[in-house]
């Protein structure tokens, strides 16, 4: 092998990269930096956000501008389930299936609420809280950004 040729057995071999991507998915890693000699590669899943919890629901301070103006529009005491990454929102596992959740569905922290597809990887998004879905804020097959509210949940009295 001449000096200018590159080996296919190094860290940048396509099969090795596929293995690393699978490990990133299994361990929910958002970013990996690799270096071999002078060559570097950075692998990212979704949007890397330093020091930001990727799926922690945050309390809602105010209703969105498009909220309906009826008695149920009161959002105080509700929690939002936010998109943990940039991708495409899917409300059902496949086009023939029922939606994962709908208004009135009671969820637990492990309940899968939707799928966000990012880079051809279908990521199941758990509720990570307990309560009743009171509003679905995203439309099926809609592009979502990191942190976009997907669902509004009324916590259960406990």
C-alpha positions as CSV (number, residue, x, y, z in Angstrom):
1,X,0.0,0.0,0.0
2,X,1.4,3.4,-0.9
3,X,1.6,6.3,1.5
4,X,-1.4,8.1,0.0
5,X,-3.7,5.1,0.2
6,X,-6.0,4.6,3.2
7,X,-6.7,1.4,4.9
8,X,-10.3,0.0,5.1
9,X,-9.6,-1.5,8.5
10,X,-9.4,1.8,10.5
11,X,-11.8,3.8,12.5
12,X,-13.3,5.2,9.3
13,X,-14.3,1.9,7.7
14,X,-18.0,2.0,6.8
15,X,-18.8,-1.2,8.7
16,X,-17.1,0.3,11.8
17,X,-19.1,3.5,11.5
18,X,-22.3,1.5,11.2
19,X,-21.4,-0.3,14.4
20,X,-20.7,3.0,16.2
21,X,-24.1,4.4,15.0
22,X,-25.8,1.3,16.4
23,X,-24.0,1.7,19.7
24,X,-25.0,5.4,19.8
25,X,-28.7,4.4,19.3
26,X,-28.5,1.7,21.9
27,X,-27.0,4.0,24.5
28,X,-28.9,7.1,23.4
29,X,-25.7,9.1,22.6
30,X,-26.2,12.3,20.7
31,X,-22.6,12.8,19.5
32,X,-19.3,10.9,19.1
33,X,-15.9,12.4,18.0
34,X,-13.4,10.0,16.6
35,X,-9.8,10.6,15.5
36,X,-7.2,8.4,13.9
37,X,-3.9,10.1,13.1
38,X,-4.7,13.3,11.3
39,X,-8.2,12.1,10.3
40,X,-11.2,13.1,12.3
41,X,-14.9,12.3,12.1
42,X,-17.8,13.6,14.2
43,X,-21.1,11.6,14.3
44,X,-24.3,13.3,15.5
45,X,-27.8,12.0,16.0
46,X,-30.5,14.7,16.0
47,X,-29.3,18.0,17.3
48,X,-26.5,18.0,19.9
49,X,-27.3,20.3,22.8
50,X,-24.7,20.7,25.4
51,X,-26.0,20.5,29.0
52,X,-29.6,20.2,28.0
53,X,-31.6,17.2,29.1
54,X,-32.9,15.7,25.8
55,X,-36.4,14.6,26.9
56,X,-37.1,16.2,30.2
57,X,-40.6,17.6,30.2
58,X,-40.8,21.3,31.2
59,X,-43.7,23.1,32.8
60,X,-45.5,25.4,30.4
61,X,-45.5,29.1,31.3
62,X,-48.2,30.2,28.8
63,X,-50.6,28.8,26.2
64,X,-49.5,28.9,22.6
65,X,-50.9,31.7,20.4
66,X,-53.1,29.2,18.5
67,X,-54.7,27.7,21.6
68,X,-58.5,27.4,21.5
69,X,-60.4,30.1,23.4
70,X,-62.6,27.8,25.5
71,X,-62.8,26.7,29.1
72,X,-60.3,23.8,28.5
73,X,-57.7,26.3,27.2
74,X,-56.4,26.8,30.8
75,X,-52.9,25.3,30.7
76,X,-51.8,26.0,34.2
77,X,-50.6,22.9,36.0
78,X,-50.0,21.0,32.7
79,X,-46.8,19.5,31.5
80,X,-45.6,19.4,27.9
81,X,-43.9,16.5,26.3
82,X,-41.3,18.0,24.0
83,X,-39.5,16.7,20.9
84,X,-36.1,15.5,22.1
85,X,-34.6,15.9,18.6
86,X,-35.1,17.4,15.2
87,X,-37.1,15.0,12.9
88,X,-40.5,14.0,11.6
89,X,-43.4,13.4,14.1
90,X,-45.4,10.2,13.7
91,X,-48.5,9.7,15.8
92,X,-48.8,6.0,15.0
93,X,-46.4,3.1,14.5
94,X,-47.6,2.6,10.9
95,X,-50.3,4.0,8.6
96,X,-52.8,1.2,9.4
97,X,-52.4,1.4,13.2
98,X,-54.2,3.5,15.8
99,X,-52.4,6.5,17.2
100,X,-50.1,5.8,20.2
101,X,-52.1,8.3,22.3
102,X,-55.0,10.7,21.9
103,X,-56.8,13.3,24.1
104,X,-58.0,11.5,27.2
105,X,-55.3,8.8,27.1
106,X,-53.8,8.2,30.6
107,X,-50.0,7.8,30.3
108,X,-47.2,6.6,32.5
109,X,-43.5,7.5,32.2
110,X,-42.9,4.4,30.0
111,X,-45.9,5.0,27.7
112,X,-44.8,5.5,24.1
113,X,-46.6,8.7,22.8
114,X,-45.2,9.0,19.3
115,X,-42.2,8.3,17.0
116,X,-39.7,11.0,15.9
117,X,-37.8,9.9,12.8
118,X,-34.3,11.4,12.6
119,X,-31.8,10.4,10.0
120,X,-33.8,7.3,9.0
121,X,-33.9,6.1,12.7
122,X,-37.4,5.8,14.2
123,X,-37.1,6.9,17.9
124,X,-40.0,6.0,20.2
125,X,-40.7,8.9,22.5
126,X,-41.9,8.0,26.0
127,X,-44.1,10.3,28.1
128,X,-41.6,10.5,30.9
129,X,-44.4,11.7,33.2
130,X,-47.8,10.4,34.5
131,X,-51.1,12.0,33.6
132,X,-53.8,12.4,31.0
133,X,-53.2,13.7,27.5
134,X,-55.3,16.9,27.2
135,X,-53.9,18.3,23.9
136,X,-52.0,17.0,20.9
137,X,-49.8,19.8,19.7
138,X,-48.2,18.3,16.6
139,X,-49.6,17.0,13.4
140,X,-48.8,13.6,12.0
141,X,-45.8,13.6,9.6
142,X,-45.0,17.2,10.6
143,X,-41.3,18.3,10.9
144,X,-40.5,19.1,14.5
145,X,-37.6,21.0,16.0
146,X,-35.7,20.2,19.2
147,X,-37.8,21.2,22.2
148,X,-41.1,21.7,20.2
149,X,-44.1,20.8,22.4
150,X,-45.8,17.7,21.1
151,X,-48.4,16.9,23.8
152,X,-49.9,18.6,26.8
153,X,-50.4,16.4,29.9
154,X,-52.5,17.0,33.0
155,X,-50.7,15.3,35.9
156,X,-52.7,12.8,37.9
157,X,-53.6,13.7,41.4
158,X,-51.5,11.6,43.6
